[in-house]
Amino acid sequence: MKTTTLTRTFWSYTLPAMAALMVSGLYAVVDGIFIGHALGAPGLSALNLAWPLAGLIWAVAMLVGMGGGAETGRARGAGDSRALGETLAVTLLLMVLVGIATGAVILGFGGPFLALQGADAELAAMGLGYLSVQGWAAPAIMAGMAFPLLLRNLGAPGLATVAMLAGAFVNVAFDWLFVIELGHGLAGAARATVIAEIVVILICTAAMARLGAFAALSPGAGALVRAGRILAIGFSSMIMALYISFVVVLHNMLFLKHGGTLTLAAYTVAGYVMSFFYYFAEGVAGGMQPLASYYHGARDRMRMAQVLKLALMLGVGGGVALTALVVAFPGPVAQVFAGSDTALIAEAAHGLRLHLSAMMLDGFIVLAATYFQAVGQARNATIITVGNIAVQLPFLYLLPQLMGVDGVWLAMPLSNVALSGAVVWMLWRAHRGTFARAAVLARRALEQSAPAYDG
């Protein structure tokens, strides 16, 4: 990596990660379109009630995948092949154990979880169909989400992208078959996800074997210590994922209280649009993370700061563009999901304009947390992700009492504005010396390259 242009290296990692995750975001959107057109507002509402519990799978995939990926990248950067083999072995073992435990939780608490949010009999039946499939297949779904993170940190971002693209297309195809053609409802959408993640696992496993990643596979004598380090590094990513599930639960309850099923369906539409941007931000973060971990292992703070700068320019800039598009044209965006349901289109358009007005700041927060995680500053990463929850709670408590349903829509964007100021300060404090040195070097380079004045 040290012999190539940093910007070119950044794009070689980030573009595949962005492409893969944005396609994943696109197939999630297509999933919502199929459900919206086939099942209407009740289907969208039931999915949003079930999703936070199924989101546990994504959370633990981030816990193990991001933690194991960061440790893998650091071992590669330090040139330690023994540590690399031990890290992979421990990560794979954690996937199995944590995946089984997560599935048991989903199967055991699905009914009470839906009842807690206020689901009626129709919504509960649809939601349980989705959760049952997800719970039984939790280890496979988790592995399908985590394997590309490992493969990317093994120096094969292109192969990781191929795996995720293949999974995305398989998911869309089986979504159409199960939901539209066969009428299997939300359970059919869940089955499509399982099949897609199995395809991802098979491709990633073949690629890792081809790279020789399994040759030195051994947990080693310090497996427990290494597992603890992996979990500590990935903890902030898990908290971020759990934060999303927790916030969705609170919004579900508040929207049912202050609005109803139609408003909850509108929130589901906003969630699909938000998830597309979140996948974009995670793609940028996924491209940044291996490089930041590598340069951290190589003790190159200047390049660490440059990688962060490139990621922020891309992630926040893309967020500004998408936010402007959604705020300017909320009606057409809502119609993609709602079809000819004019009431749902109107409700969703109103919510999109309010709820996603500061969407670009979510990308900034994700990138900052991932950066701290990548360079081994798990404490800062955890502070950001926990703070994301803590800051939002008072807004969710106060604004609905003052503004009704509009207060629920506005709670997230206003809390993001409040948190972003603190995150800017944390990044500046972490790199103030590096930024100052970079400015001096840039000024010297400019002076040396300036033509002599001959007037």
TORKOL-4160 file (C-alpha; in steps of 0.2 Angstrom, whole numbers, padded with zeros to 4 digits, m for minus):
455
<pt num="1" X="0000" Y="0000" Z="0000"/>
<pt num="2" X="0014" Y="0012" Z="0004"/>
<pt num="3" X="0021" Y="0012" Z="m0014"/>
<pt num="4" X="0004" Y="0017" Z="m0022"/>
<pt num="5" X="m0005" Y="0034" Z="m0022"/>
<pt num="6" X="m0016" Y="0035" Z="m0007"/>
<pt num="7" X="m0031" Y="0042" Z="m0016"/>
<pt num="8" X="m0030" Y="0028" Z="m0029"/>
<pt num="9" X="m0028" Y="0015" Z="m0015"/>
<pt num="10" X="m0043" Y="0023" Z="m0006"/>
<pt num="11" X="m0054" Y="0022" Z="m0021"/>
<pt num="12" X="m0049" Y="0004" Z="m0025"/>
<pt num="13" X="m0055" Y="m0001" Z="m0008"/>
<pt num="14" X="m0070" Y="0011" Z="m0006"/>
<pt num="15" X="m0078" Y="0009" Z="m0023"/>
<pt num="16" X="m0080" Y="m0010" Z="m0022"/>
<pt num="17" X="m0087" Y="m0008" Z="m0004"/>
<pt num="18" X="m0099" Y="0006" Z="m0009"/>
<pt num="19" X="m0105" Y="m0004" Z="m0024"/>
<pt num="20" X="m0108" Y="m0019" Z="m0014"/>
<pt num="21" X="m0117" Y="m0011" Z="0000"/>
<pt num="22" X="m0127" Y="0001" Z="m0011"/>
<pt num="23" X="m0133" Y="m0014" Z="m0021"/>
<pt num="24" X="m0137" Y="m0022" Z="m0004"/>
<pt num="25" X="m0146" Y="m0006" Z="0000"/>
<pt num="26" X="m0155" Y="m0006" Z="m0017"/>
<pt num="27" X="m0161" Y="m0024" Z="m0014"/>
<pt num="28" X="m0167" Y="m0019" Z="0003"/>
<pt num="29" X="m0177" Y="m0005" Z="m0006"/>
<pt num="30" X="m0184" Y="m0017" Z="m0019"/>
<pt num="31" X="m0189" Y="m0029" Z="m0004"/>
<pt num="32" X="m0199" Y="m0014" Z="0003"/>
<pt num="33" X="m0207" Y="m0010" Z="m0014"/>
<pt num="34" X="m0212" Y="m0028" Z="m0016"/>
<pt num="35" X="m0220" Y="m0029" Z="0001"/>
<pt num="36" X="m0228" Y="m0012" Z="m0001"/>
<pt num="37" X="m0236" Y="m0017" Z="m0018"/>
<pt num="38" X="m0241" Y="m0034" Z="m0012"/>
<pt num="39" X="m0246" Y="m0032" Z="0006"/>
<pt num="40" X="m0249" Y="m0013" Z="0007"/>
<pt num="41" X="m0248" Y="m0002" Z="0023"/>
<pt num="42" X="m0251" Y="m0017" Z="0035"/>
<pt num="43" X="m0237" Y="m0027" Z="0027"/>
<pt num="44" X="m0225" Y="m0012" Z="0028"/>
<pt num="45" X="m0231" Y="m0009" Z="0046"/>
<pt num="46" X="m0229" Y="m0027" Z="0051"/>
<pt num="47" X="m0211" Y="m0028" Z="0044"/>
<pt num="48" X="m0206" Y="m0012" Z="0053"/>
<pt num="49" X="m0212" Y="m0020" Z="0070"/>
<pt num="50" X="m0203" Y="m0036" Z="0067"/>
<pt num="51" X="m0187" Y="m0029" Z="0060"/>
<pt num="52" X="m0179" Y="m0022" Z="0076"/>
<pt num="53" X="m0178" Y="m0039" Z="0084"/>
<pt num="54" X="m0172" Y="m0047" Z="0067"/>
<pt num="55" X="m0159" Y="m0033" Z="0067"/>
<pt num="56" X="m0150" Y="m0042" Z="0082"/>
<pt num="57" X="m0142" Y="m0053" Z="0068"/>
<pt num="58" X="m0135" Y="m0038" Z="0059"/>
<pt num="59" X="m0129" Y="m0031" Z="0076"/>
<pt num="60" X="m0119" Y="m0047" Z="0081"/>
<pt num="61" X="m0113" Y="m0048" Z="0063"/>
<pt num="62" X="m0105" Y="m0031" Z="0065"/>
<pt num="63" X="m0099" Y="m0035" Z="0082"/>
<pt num="64" X="m0089" Y="m0050" Z="0076"/>
<pt num="65" X="m0086" Y="m0045" Z="0058"/>
<pt num="66" X="m0080" Y="m0027" Z="0061"/>
<pt num="67" X="m0069" Y="m0033" Z="0076"/>
<pt num="68" X="m0062" Y="m0048" Z="0067"/>
<pt num="69" X="m0059" Y="m0037" Z="0051"/>
<pt num="70" X="m0050" Y="m0023" Z="0061"/>
<pt num="71" X="m0039" Y="m0036" Z="0069"/>
<pt num="72" X="m0036" Y="m0045" Z="0053"/>
<pt num="73" X="m0031" Y="m0029" Z="0044"/>
<pt num="74" X="m0019" Y="m0024" Z="0059"/>
<pt num="75" X="m0011" Y="m0041" Z="0058"/>
<pt num="76" X="m0008" Y="m0039" Z="0039"/>
<pt num="77" X="m0001" Y="m0022" Z="0041"/>
<pt num="78" X="0011" Y="m0028" Z="0054"/>
<pt num="79" X="0016" Y="m0043" Z="0043"/>
<pt num="80" X="0011" Y="m0055" Z="0057"/>
<pt num="81" X="0005" Y="m0071" Z="0049"/>
<pt num="82" X="0003" Y="m0081" Z="0065"/>
<pt num="83" X="m0008" Y="m0067" Z="0073"/>
<pt num="84" X="m0018" Y="m0067" Z="0056"/>
<pt num="85" X="m0022" Y="m0086" Z="0057"/>
<pt num="86" X="m0027" Y="m0085" Z="0075"/>
<pt num="87" X="m0038" Y="m0070" Z="0072"/>
<pt num="88" X="m0047" Y="m0078" Z="0058"/>
<pt num="89" X="m0050" Y="m0094" Z="0068"/>
<pt num="90" X="m0056" Y="m0085" Z="0083"/>
<pt num="91" X="m0068" Y="m0074" Z="0073"/>
<pt num="92" X="m0075" Y="m0090" Z="0064"/>
<pt num="93" X="m0078" Y="m0098" Z="0081"/>
<pt num="94" X="m0087" Y="m0083" Z="0087"/>
<pt num="95" X="m0098" Y="m0082" Z="0072"/>
<pt num="96" X="m0105" Y="m0099" Z="0076"/>
<pt num="97" X="m0108" Y="m0097" Z="0095"/>
<pt num="98" X="m0115" Y="m0079" Z="0094"/>
<pt num="99" X="m0126" Y="m0084" Z="0079"/>
<pt num="100" X="m0134" Y="m0098" Z="0088"/>
<pt num="101" X="m0137" Y="m0088" Z="0104"/>
<pt num="102" X="m0145" Y="m0074" Z="0093"/>
<pt num="103" X="m0157" Y="m0086" Z="0084"/>
<pt num="104" X="m0163" Y="m0092" Z="0101"/>
<pt num="105" X="m0167" Y="m0075" Z="0107"/>
<pt num="106" X="m0177" Y="m0071" Z="0091"/>
<pt num="107" X="m0187" Y="m0087" Z="0092"/>
<pt num="108" X="m0190" Y="m0085" Z="0111"/>
<pt num="109" X="m0195" Y="m0067" Z="0112"/>
<pt num="110" X="m0204" Y="m0063" Z="0095"/>
<pt num="111" X="m0222" Y="m0063" Z="0101"/>
<pt num="112" X="m0219" Y="m0053" Z="0117"/>
<pt num="113" X="m0208" Y="m0041" Z="0107"/>
<pt num="114" X="m0222" Y="m0037" Z="0094"/>
<pt num="115" X="m0235" Y="m0036" Z="0108"/>
<pt num="116" X="m0224" Y="m0023" Z="0117"/>
<pt num="117" X="m0224" Y="m0011" Z="0102"/>
<pt num="118" X="m0243" Y="m0012" Z="0101"/>
<pt num="119" X="m0246" Y="m0024" Z="0086"/>
<pt num="120" X="m0263" Y="m0030" Z="0084"/>
<pt num="121" X="m0268" Y="m0048" Z="0079"/>
<pt num="122" X="m0265" Y="m0046" Z="0060"/>
<pt num="123" X="m0249" Y="m0037" Z="0062"/>
<pt num="124" X="m0242" Y="m0049" Z="0075"/>
<pt num="125" X="m0246" Y="m0064" Z="0064"/>
<pt num="126" X="m0237" Y="m0056" Z="0049"/>
<pt num="127" X="m0222" Y="m0051" Z="0060"/>
<pt num="128" X="m0220" Y="m0068" Z="0068"/>
<pt num="129" X="m0219" Y="m0077" Z="0051"/>
<pt num="130" X="m0204" Y="m0066" Z="0047"/>
<pt num="131" X="m0196" Y="m0068" Z="0063"/>
<pt num="132" X="m0198" Y="m0087" Z="0064"/>
<pt num="133" X="m0188" Y="m0089" Z="0047"/>
<pt num="134" X="m0175" Y="m0076" Z="0053"/>
<pt num="135" X="m0172" Y="m0085" Z="0070"/>
<pt num="136" X="m0170" Y="m0102" Z="0063"/>
<pt num="137" X="m0157" Y="m0096" Z="0050"/>
<pt num="138" X="m0148" Y="m0083" Z="0061"/>
<pt num="139" X="m0131" Y="m0091" Z="0061"/>
<pt num="140" X="m0131" Y="m0092" Z="0042"/>
<pt num="141" X="m0138" Y="m0074" Z="0040"/>
<pt num="142" X="m0125" Y="m0068" Z="0052"/>
<pt num="143" X="m0110" Y="m0076" Z="0043"/>
<pt num="144" X="m0116" Y="m0070" Z="0026"/>
<pt num="145" X="m0115" Y="m0052" Z="0033"/>
<pt num="146" X="m0099" Y="m0054" Z="0042"/>
<pt num="147" X="m0088" Y="m0064" Z="0029"/>
<pt num="148" X="m0086" Y="m0050" Z="0017"/>
<pt num="149" X="m0079" Y="m0039" Z="0030"/>
<pt num="150" X="m0065" Y="m0052" Z="0033"/>
<pt num="151" X="m0062" Y="m0055" Z="0015"/>
<pt num="152" X="m0060" Y="m0036" Z="0012"/>
<pt num="153" X="m0047" Y="m0035" Z="0026"/>
<pt num="154" X="m0038" Y="m0050" Z="0018"/>
<pt num="155" X="m0034" Y="m0038" Z="0004"/>
<pt num="156" X="m0048" Y="m0044" Z="m0008"/>
<pt num="157" X="m0061" Y="m0030" Z="m0008"/>
<pt num="158" X="m0066" Y="m0035" Z="m0026"/>
<pt num="159" X="m0070" Y="m0053" Z="m0022"/>
<pt num="160" X="m0080" Y="m0047" Z="m0007"/>
<pt num="161" X="m0090" Y="m0035" Z="m0018"/>
<pt num="162" X="m0093" Y="m0050" Z="m0030"/>
<pt num="163" X="m0100" Y="m0060" Z="m0016"/>
<pt num="164" X="m0111" Y="m0046" Z="m0010"/>
<pt num="165" X="m0117" Y="m0042" Z="m0027"/>
<pt num="166" X="m0122" Y="m0060" Z="m0031"/>
<pt num="167" X="m0131" Y="m0061" Z="m0014"/>
<pt num="168" X="m0141" Y="m0045" Z="m0019"/>
<pt num="169" X="m0147" Y="m0051" Z="m0035"/>
<pt num="170" X="m0152" Y="m0068" Z="m0028"/>
<pt num="171" X="m0161" Y="m0059" Z="m0014"/>
<pt num="172" X="m0171" Y="m0049" Z="m0027"/>
<pt num="173" X="m0175" Y="m0064" Z="m0038"/>
<pt num="174" X="m0182" Y="m0074" Z="m0024"/>
<pt num="175" X="m0191" Y="m0059" Z="m0016"/>
<pt num="176" X="m0200" Y="m0058" Z="m0032"/>
<pt num="177" X="m0204" Y="m0077" Z="m0033"/>
<pt num="178" X="m0209" Y="m0079" Z="m0015"/>
<pt num="179" X="m0218" Y="m0062" Z="m0011"/>
<pt num="180" X="m0226" Y="m0057" Z="m0028"/>
<pt num="181" X="m0228" Y="m0074" Z="m0037"/>
<pt num="182" X="m0231" Y="m0086" Z="m0023"/>
<pt num="183" X="m0239" Y="m0074" Z="m0011"/>
<pt num="184" X="m0229" Y="m0080" Z="0004"/>
<pt num="185" X="m0229" Y="m0063" Z="0012"/>
<pt num="186" X="m0216" Y="m0058" Z="0025"/>
<pt num="187" X="m0210" Y="m0076" Z="0028"/>
<pt num="188" X="m0206" Y="m0077" Z="0009"/>
<pt num="189" X="m0196" Y="m0061" Z="0011"/>
<pt num="190" X="m0186" Y="m0069" Z="0025"/>
<pt num="191" X="m0183" Y="m0085" Z="0015"/>
<pt num="192" X="m0176" Y="m0075" Z="0001"/>
<pt num="193" X="m0164" Y="m0066" Z="0013"/>
<pt num="194" X="m0158" Y="m0083" Z="0020"/>
<pt num="195" X="m0155" Y="m0090" Z="0002"/>
<pt num="196" X="m0145" Y="m0074" Z="m0003"/>
<pt num="197" X="m0134" Y="m0075" Z="0013"/>
<pt num="198" X="m0130" Y="m0093" Z="0010"/>
<pt num="199" X="m0124" Y="m0088" Z="m0008"/>
<pt num="200" X="m0113" Y="m0075" Z="0000"/>
<pt num="201" X="m0105" Y="m0088" Z="0012"/>
<pt num="202" X="m0101" Y="m0100" Z="m0002"/>
<pt num="203" X="m0092" Y="m0087" Z="m0013"/>
<pt num="204" X="m0083" Y="m0079" Z="0002"/>
<pt num="205" X="m0077" Y="m0096" Z="0008"/>
<pt num="206" X="m0071" Y="m0101" Z="m0009"/>
<pt num="207" X="m0061" Y="m0084" Z="m0011"/>
<pt num="208" X="m0053" Y="m0086" Z="0007"/>
<pt num="209" X="m0048" Y="m0103" Z="0003"/>
<pt num="210" X="m0040" Y="m0097" Z="m0014"/>
<pt num="211" X="m0031" Y="m0084" Z="m0004"/>
<pt num="212" X="m0024" Y="m0097" Z="0008"/>
<pt num="213" X="m0032" Y="m0089" Z="0023"/>
<pt num="214" X="m0036" Y="m0106" Z="0031"/>
<pt num="215" X="m0019" Y="m0113" Z="0029"/>
<pt num="216" X="m0013" Y="m0106" Z="0046"/>
<pt num="217" X="m0030" Y="m0107" Z="0055"/>
<pt num="218" X="m0028" Y="m0110" Z="0073"/>
<pt num="219" X="m0036" Y="m0101" Z="0089"/>
<pt num="220" X="m0019" Y="m0102" Z="0098"/>
<pt num="221" X="m0015" Y="m0101" Z="0116"/>
<pt num="222" X="m0022" Y="m0084" Z="0119"/>
<pt num="223" X="m0039" Y="m0087" Z="0110"/>
<pt num="224" X="m0049" Y="m0079" Z="0125"/>
<pt num="225" X="m0039" Y="m0064" Z="0125"/>
<pt num="226" X="m0040" Y="m0062" Z="0106"/>
<pt num="227" X="m0059" Y="m0065" Z="0107"/>
<pt num="228" X="m0060" Y="m0051" Z="0120"/>
<pt num="229" X="m0051" Y="m0039" Z="0109"/>
<pt num="230" X="m0061" Y="m0043" Z="0094"/>
<pt num="231" X="m0077" Y="m0041" Z="0104"/>
<pt num="232" X="m0071" Y="m0024" Z="0111"/>
<pt num="233" X="m0066" Y="m0017" Z="0094"/>
<pt num="234" X="m0083" Y="m0023" Z="0087"/>
<pt num="235" X="m0093" Y="m0017" Z="0101"/>
<pt num="236" X="m0096" Y="0000" Z="0095"/>
<pt num="237" X="m0103" Y="m0006" Z="0078"/>
<pt num="238" X="m0114" Y="m0018" Z="0088"/>
<pt num="239" X="m0121" Y="m0003" Z="0098"/>
<pt num="240" X="m0123" Y="0007" Z="0083"/>
<pt num="241" X="m0134" Y="m0007" Z="0075"/>
<pt num="242" X="m0143" Y="m0010" Z="0092"/>
<pt num="243" X="m0146" Y="0009" Z="0092"/>
<pt num="244" X="m0155" Y="0008" Z="0076"/>
<pt num="245" X="m0166" Y="m0006" Z="0082"/>
<pt num="246" X="m0169" Y="0003" Z="0098"/>
<pt num="247" X="m0174" Y="0019" Z="0090"/>
<pt num="248" X="m0185" Y="0010" Z="0077"/>
<pt num="249" X="m0194" Y="0002" Z="0092"/>
<pt num="250" X="m0197" Y="0019" Z="0100"/>
<pt num="251" X="m0203" Y="0027" Z="0084"/>
<pt num="252" X="m0215" Y="0012" Z="0081"/>
<pt num="253" X="m0223" Y="0014" Z="0098"/>
<pt num="254" X="m0224" Y="0033" Z="0096"/>
<pt num="255" X="m0231" Y="0033" Z="0078"/>
<pt num="256" X="m0244" Y="0020" Z="0083"/>
<pt num="257" X="m0249" Y="0031" Z="0098"/>
<pt num="258" X="m0249" Y="0048" Z="0089"/>
<pt num="259" X="m0254" Y="0042" Z="0072"/>
<pt num="260" X="m0259" Y="0024" Z="0068"/>
<pt num="261" X="m0255" Y="0010" Z="0055"/>
<pt num="262" X="m0254" Y="0022" Z="0041"/>
<pt num="263" X="m0241" Y="0033" Z="0049"/>
<pt num="264" X="m0231" Y="0018" Z="0054"/>
<pt num="265" X="m0231" Y="0012" Z="0036"/>
<pt num="266" X="m0225" Y="0030" Z="0031"/>
<pt num="267" X="m0211" Y="0028" Z="0044"/>
<pt num="268" X="m0207" Y="0011" Z="0036"/>
<pt num="269" X="m0205" Y="0020" Z="0019"/>
<pt num="270" X="m0193" Y="0033" Z="0027"/>
<pt num="271" X="m0184" Y="0019" Z="0035"/>
<pt num="272" X="m0181" Y="0011" Z="0018"/>
<pt num="273" X="m0174" Y="0027" Z="0010"/>
<pt num="274" X="m0163" Y="0030" Z="0026"/>
<pt num="275" X="m0156" Y="0012" Z="0025"/>
<pt num="276" X="m0151" Y="0015" Z="0007"/>
<pt num="277" X="m0140" Y="0030" Z="0012"/>
<pt num="278" X="m0134" Y="0021" Z="0028"/>
<pt num="279" X="m0128" Y="0007" Z="0016"/>
<pt num="280" X="m0119" Y="0020" Z="0006"/>
<pt num="281" X="m0111" Y="0027" Z="0022"/>
<pt num="282" X="m0106" Y="0010" Z="0028"/>
<pt num="283" X="m0099" Y="0007" Z="0011"/>
<pt num="284" X="m0087" Y="0022" Z="0013"/>
<pt num="285" X="m0083" Y="0016" Z="0030"/>
<pt num="286" X="m0080" Y="m0001" Z="0024"/>
<pt num="287" X="m0067" Y="0005" Z="0012"/>
<pt num="288" X="m0059" Y="0017" Z="0024"/>
<pt num="289" X="m0058" Y="0004" Z="0038"/>
<pt num="290" X="m0045" Y="m0008" Z="0031"/>
<pt num="291" X="m0034" Y="0006" Z="0026"/>
<pt num="292" X="m0035" Y="0015" Z="0043"/>
<pt num="293" X="m0031" Y="m0001" Z="0052"/>
<pt num="294" X="m0017" Y="m0005" Z="0040"/>
<pt num="295" X="m0009" Y="0012" Z="0042"/>
<pt num="296" X="m0012" Y="0012" Z="0061"/>
<pt num="297" X="m0002" Y="m0005" Z="0061"/>
<pt num="298" X="0011" Y="0003" Z="0051"/>
<pt num="299" X="0011" Y="0018" Z="0063"/>
<pt num="300" X="0008" Y="0031" Z="0048"/>
<pt num="301" X="m0002" Y="0044" Z="0056"/>
<pt num="302" X="m0001" Y="0056" Z="0041"/>
<pt num="303" X="m0010" Y="0043" Z="0030"/>
<pt num="304" X="m0022" Y="0039" Z="0043"/>
<pt num="305" X="m0028" Y="0057" Z="0044"/>
<pt num="306" X="m0028" Y="0058" Z="0024"/>
<pt num="307" X="m0039" Y="0042" Z="0023"/>
<pt num="308" X="m0051" Y="0050" Z="0036"/>
<pt num="309" X="m0052" Y="0066" Z="0026"/>
<pt num="310" X="m0056" Y="0057" Z="0010"/>
<pt num="311" X="m0069" Y="0046" Z="0018"/>
<pt num="312" X="m0078" Y="0062" Z="0026"/>
<pt num="313" X="m0078" Y="0071" Z="0009"/>
<pt num="314" X="m0086" Y="0057" Z="0000"/>
<pt num="315" X="m0098" Y="0051" Z="0014"/>
<pt num="316" X="m0104" Y="0068" Z="0019"/>
<pt num="317" X="m0105" Y="0075" Z="0001"/>
<pt num="318" X="m0115" Y="0060" Z="m0005"/>
<pt num="319" X="m0127" Y="0063" Z="0010"/>
<pt num="320" X="m0130" Y="0081" Z="0006"/>
<pt num="321" X="m0134" Y="0076" Z="m0012"/>
<pt num="322" X="m0146" Y="0063" Z="m0007"/>
<pt num="323" X="m0154" Y="0073" Z="0007"/>
<pt num="324" X="m0157" Y="0087" Z="m0006"/>
<pt num="325" X="m0165" Y="0075" Z="m0018"/>
<pt num="326" X="m0177" Y="0068" Z="m0005"/>
<pt num="327" X="m0182" Y="0084" Z="0003"/>
<pt num="328" X="m0185" Y="0092" Z="m0015"/>
<pt num="329" X="m0195" Y="0077" Z="m0022"/>
<pt num="330" X="m0203" Y="0067" Z="m0007"/>
<pt num="331" X="m0219" Y="0063" Z="m0016"/>
<pt num="332" X="m0211" Y="0053" Z="m0031"/>
<pt num="333" X="m0200" Y="0044" Z="m0018"/>
<pt num="334" X="m0215" Y="0039" Z="m0008"/>
<pt num="335" X="m0225" Y="0033" Z="m0023"/>
<pt num="336" X="m0211" Y="0021" Z="m0027"/>
<pt num="337" X="m0216" Y="0011" Z="m0011"/>
<pt num="338" X="m0235" Y="0016" Z="m0010"/>
<pt num="339" X="m0240" Y="0013" Z="m0028"/>
<pt num="340" X="m0258" Y="0020" Z="m0030"/>
<pt num="341" X="m0261" Y="0022" Z="m0011"/>
<pt num="342" X="m0264" Y="0041" Z="m0011"/>
<pt num="343" X="m0266" Y="0042" Z="0008"/>
<pt num="344" X="m0249" Y="0033" Z="0011"/>
<pt num="345" X="m0240" Y="0044" Z="m0002"/>
<pt num="346" X="m0246" Y="0060" Z="0006"/>
<pt num="347" X="m0241" Y="0054" Z="0024"/>
<pt num="348" X="m0224" Y="0047" Z="0018"/>
<pt num="349" X="m0220" Y="0063" Z="0008"/>
<pt num="350" X="m0223" Y="0073" Z="0024"/>
<pt num="351" X="m0213" Y="0062" Z="0035"/>
<pt num="352" X="m0198" Y="0061" Z="0022"/>
<pt num="353" X="m0196" Y="0080" Z="0022"/>
<pt num="354" X="m0195" Y="0081" Z="0041"/>
<pt num="355" X="m0187" Y="0065" Z="0046"/>
<pt num="356" X="m0173" Y="0065" Z="0033"/>
<pt num="357" X="m0169" Y="0083" Z="0033"/>
<pt num="358" X="m0152" Y="0080" Z="0042"/>
<pt num="359" X="m0148" Y="0063" Z="0034"/>
<pt num="360" X="m0130" Y="0067" Z="0029"/>
<pt num="361" X="m0125" Y="0069" Z="0048"/>
<pt num="362" X="m0129" Y="0051" Z="0051"/>
<pt num="363" X="m0116" Y="0047" Z="0038"/>
<pt num="364" X="m0104" Y="0058" Z="0047"/>
<pt num="365" X="m0107" Y="0050" Z="0063"/>
<pt num="366" X="m0105" Y="0032" Z="0056"/>
<pt num="367" X="m0088" Y="0037" Z="0048"/>
<pt num="368" X="m0082" Y="0044" Z="0064"/>
<pt num="369" X="m0086" Y="0029" Z="0074"/>
<pt num="370" X="m0079" Y="0017" Z="0061"/>
<pt num="371" X="m0063" Y="0027" Z="0060"/>
<pt num="372" X="m0060" Y="0027" Z="0079"/>
<pt num="373" X="m0064" Y="0008" Z="0079"/>
<pt num="374" X="m0052" Y="0005" Z="0065"/>
<pt num="375" X="m0037" Y="0013" Z="0074"/>
<pt num="376" X="m0040" Y="0004" Z="0090"/>
<pt num="377" X="m0048" Y="0018" Z="0099"/>
<pt num="378" X="m0063" Y="0007" Z="0104"/>
<pt num="379" X="m0068" Y="0019" Z="0119"/>
<pt num="380" X="m0071" Y="0034" Z="0107"/>
<pt num="381" X="m0081" Y="0024" Z="0095"/>
<pt num="382" X="m0092" Y="0017" Z="0109"/>
<pt num="383" X="m0094" Y="0035" Z="0116"/>
<pt num="384" X="m0101" Y="0041" Z="0099"/>
<pt num="385" X="m0113" Y="0026" Z="0097"/>
<pt num="386" X="m0119" Y="0026" Z="0115"/>
<pt num="387" X="m0121" Y="0045" Z="0113"/>
<pt num="388" X="m0131" Y="0043" Z="0098"/>
<pt num="389" X="m0144" Y="0034" Z="0108"/>
<pt num="390" X="m0143" Y="0045" Z="0124"/>
<pt num="391" X="m0144" Y="0062" Z="0114"/>
<pt num="392" X="m0160" Y="0056" Z="0105"/>
<pt num="393" X="m0170" Y="0050" Z="0120"/>
<pt num="394" X="m0174" Y="0068" Z="0127"/>
<pt num="395" X="m0179" Y="0073" Z="0109"/>
<pt num="396" X="m0191" Y="0058" Z="0108"/>
<pt num="397" X="m0198" Y="0061" Z="0125"/>
<pt num="398" X="m0201" Y="0080" Z="0123"/>
<pt num="399" X="m0205" Y="0084" Z="0105"/>
<pt num="400" X="m0220" Y="0073" Z="0103"/>
<pt num="401" X="m0228" Y="0081" Z="0118"/>
<pt num="402" X="m0225" Y="0098" Z="0111"/>
<pt num="403" X="m0228" Y="0095" Z="0092"/>
<pt num="404" X="m0238" Y="0078" Z="0091"/>
<pt num="405" X="m0233" Y="0067" Z="0077"/>
<pt num="406" X="m0222" Y="0080" Z="0069"/>
<pt num="407" X="m0211" Y="0080" Z="0085"/>
<pt num="408" X="m0208" Y="0061" Z="0082"/>
<pt num="409" X="m0203" Y="0064" Z="0064"/>
<pt num="410" X="m0191" Y="0078" Z="0070"/>
<pt num="411" X="m0183" Y="0070" Z="0085"/>
<pt num="412" X="m0169" Y="0061" Z="0075"/>
<pt num="413" X="m0163" Y="0075" Z="0064"/>
<pt num="414" X="m0162" Y="0087" Z="0078"/>
<pt num="415" X="m0152" Y="0075" Z="0089"/>
<pt num="416" X="m0140" Y="0072" Z="0075"/>
<pt num="417" X="m0136" Y="0090" Z="0074"/>
<pt num="418" X="m0133" Y="0091" Z="0093"/>
<pt num="419" X="m0122" Y="0075" Z="0092"/>
<pt num="420" X="m0112" Y="0080" Z="0077"/>
<pt num="421" X="m0104" Y="0095" Z="0086"/>
<pt num="422" X="m0096" Y="0084" Z="0099"/>
<pt num="423" X="m0090" Y="0072" Z="0086"/>
<pt num="424" X="m0081" Y="0086" Z="0077"/>
<pt num="425" X="m0072" Y="0090" Z="0093"/>
<pt num="426" X="m0067" Y="0072" Z="0096"/>
<pt num="427" X="m0059" Y="0070" Z="0078"/>
<pt num="428" X="m0050" Y="0087" Z="0080"/>
<pt num="429" X="m0043" Y="0082" Z="0096"/>
<pt num="430" X="m0037" Y="0065" Z="0090"/>
<pt num="431" X="m0028" Y="0072" Z="0075"/>
<pt num="432" X="m0024" Y="0090" Z="0079"/>
<pt num="433" X="m0005" Y="0087" Z="0078"/>
<pt num="434" X="m0006" Y="0078" Z="0062"/>
<pt num="435" X="m0017" Y="0091" Z="0054"/>
<pt num="436" X="m0005" Y="0105" Z="0059"/>
<pt num="437" X="0010" Y="0095" Z="0052"/>
<pt num="438" X="0000" Y="0092" Z="0036"/>
<pt num="439" X="m0003" Y="0110" Z="0034"/>
<pt num="440" X="0015" Y="0114" Z="0036"/>
<pt num="441" X="0020" Y="0101" Z="0023"/>
<pt num="442" X="0007" Y="0107" Z="0011"/>
<pt num="443" X="0013" Y="0125" Z="0013"/>
<pt num="444" X="0032" Y="0120" Z="0010"/>
<pt num="445" X="0027" Y="0110" Z="m0005"/>
<pt num="446" X="0017" Y="0125" Z="m0012"/>
<pt num="447" X="0032" Y="0136" Z="m0009"/>
<pt num="448" X="0044" Y="0124" Z="m0018"/>
<pt num="449" X="0033" Y="0122" Z="m0033"/>
<pt num="450" X="0029" Y="0141" Z="m0035"/>
<pt num="451" X="0037" Y="0148" Z="m0050"/>
<pt num="452" X="0051" Y="0162" Z="m0047"/>
<pt num="453" X="0045" Y="0179" Z="m0049"/>
<pt num="454" X="0055" Y="0188" Z="m0063"/>
<pt num="455" X="0046" Y="0204" Z="m0065"/>
